[in-house]
């Protein structure tokens, strides 16, 4: 999250993508997807961000990942 906020978007996206392959609950992966979407927003790439938000809304509906 901090890398993204500091403007190091590419590095943040690589690390977040790597985290998705760690063993964790599905809901925890939702938090990673939310941060990926937020990073795309910070980059000004709203098209990609909205794609992620749609995926998150569908996949993690009813979980704390999208609260």
N, C-alpha and C positions, 0 to 999 in steps of 0.2 A: 504494500500500500504506500509506503513512504517513497519508494523509487518512483512510482507513478506520480505522486504529488510533487516530487522534486523535478519532474519533467523528463525522467529517464524511462520513457514509455516502452521502448523496445526491450530494454533489460527487464523491466517489470513484467512484460507479457511473456518473455521467455521463462522467467522464474515461476510465474503463475501457471504456465502450461506444464512445466516440470512437476509442480505440486499436484496437478490433476492425476498423475500416475502413481502417487503415493497411496498406500492402502489407508482408506478412511471411509466413513459412512457416506452414503449418497448425499445426504443433506449437507455435509461438510463440503462436498464438491460444489454445492450450490453457492456457498460463500465465495469460493474461488471464481465461479462464473460471474457472480455479481461484481467482483472487483475487476475482472477482465472487461466487463461492460463499462464500468466507471472509467477505466483507463482509456477505452476507446472514446468516451465522451470527452475526457480531458485532451485527447489528441485532436478532437474536432471531427472524428469519424462517426457521426451519428448513425449512419446506415448500418455499420457493423455493430454498433452498440445496441440498436433496436433489434437486430437479429438475435443477439445474445439475450436481451430482455424478453423477447418472445419465447425463446427456448426455456429460459428460467421460469417464466410464468407457467408454461405448460408442464415442465418436468418437476418443478418443486412446489407446485400449488399446495397450499395447506401446511407448508413447513415454515420453520423460523428463518429459512434462508431468504425469504422474500418479504419479511416483515419490515 
